[in-house]
Amino acid sequence: MLNSRITIRQRASGSDAAGQPVATMVDLVTVWAEIRHPSGLEVLRGDAPVSVVRASIRVRQRTDITAAMQAVHNGIIYDIKAILTDEIDRRFMFLVCEAAK
């Protein structure tokens, strides 16, 4: 059941006032999705504990989403790590994601 709205964001390059290159994220598309959180863990990053949430986000099959993008839902930013085809129903695909809090 696709019951959540997510926004897919992609990298866009630009430059700051000093002319230095800056990578920003811009909205690509908003789609319906089903979000599941199969696991979470706590890791150390920069000597500080960080909670890492793993998620599987099911969306309708698209060709314009890549593993270099992000999914945003309710202010949580998920980095897309991999894209898998739904082997049961090929009209859908899974976005394998992580979000750090």
C-alpha positions in Angstrom: 0.0 0.0 0.0 1.6 3.3 -1.1 0.4 5.5 1.7 3.2 8.1 2.1 4.3 11.0 -0.1 8.1 11.3 -0.5 10.2 13.8 -2.5 13.1 12.5 -4.5 16.0 15.0 -4.6 19.0 15.0 -6.9 22.4 16.8 -6.8 22.7 20.1 -8.7 26.0 21.9 -9.1 26.4 25.6 -8.7 28.9 28.1 -7.3 29.0 30.3 -4.2 29.7 34.0 -4.1 33.5 33.3 -4.3 33.0 31.2 -7.4 33.7 27.9 -5.6 31.7 24.9 -6.7 28.9 23.9 -4.4 26.8 20.8 -4.6 23.1 21.3 -3.5 20.1 19.0 -3.6 17.1 20.0 -5.7 13.6 18.4 -5.8 13.1 16.1 -8.8 9.7 14.5 -8.2 7.1 13.8 -5.5 5.7 10.2 -5.5 3.6 7.9 -3.4 5.6 5.3 -1.4 5.5 2.7 1.3 8.2 3.1 3.9 9.4 0.3 6.1 12.1 0.5 8.8 13.5 -3.0 9.2 16.4 -2.0 11.4 18.3 0.8 13.1 21.7 0.9 14.8 24.0 3.3 16.6 27.5 4.0 15.3 30.3 6.4 16.1 31.0 9.2 13.6 33.5 11.8 14.5 33.7 10.4 18.1 30.0 11.1 18.6 27.2 8.4 18.7 24.8 8.7 15.8 21.7 6.7 15.2 21.5 5.2 11.7 18.0 4.2 10.5 17.7 1.9 7.6 14.6 1.9 5.4 13.1 0.2 2.5 11.0 2.5 0.4 8.7 0.9 -2.2 7.7 3.1 -5.1 6.3 2.6 -8.6 9.0 1.6 -11.1 10.8 4.7 -12.5 13.9 5.1 -14.7 14.9 8.5 -13.4 15.8 7.6 -9.8 19.5 6.6 -9.0 21.5 5.6 -6.0 23.1 9.1 -5.9 19.8 10.7 -4.9 17.9 11.3 -1.6 14.3 10.6 -0.5 12.7 13.0 1.9 9.7 12.2 4.1 8.4 14.3 7.0 11.7 16.2 7.3 13.8 13.0 7.4 16.4 12.8 4.7 17.1 9.3 3.4 20.3 8.7 1.3 19.5 6.1 -1.4 22.1 3.4 -1.2 20.7 0.9 -3.8 17.7 0.4 -6.1 16.2 -3.1 -6.3 13.4 -4.3 -8.6 10.4 -5.8 -6.8 10.7 -9.5 -7.9 7.0 -10.2 -7.0 5.5 -7.2 -8.8 7.8 -5.6 -11.4 5.6 -2.5 -11.5 7.4 -1.5 -8.3 11.0 -1.0 -7.1 12.6 -0.7 -3.7 14.9 2.1 -2.6 17.3 0.8 0.0 18.1 3.9 2.2 19.8 5.1 5.3 19.1 8.2 7.4 21.5 9.5 10.1 20.1 11.3 13.2 
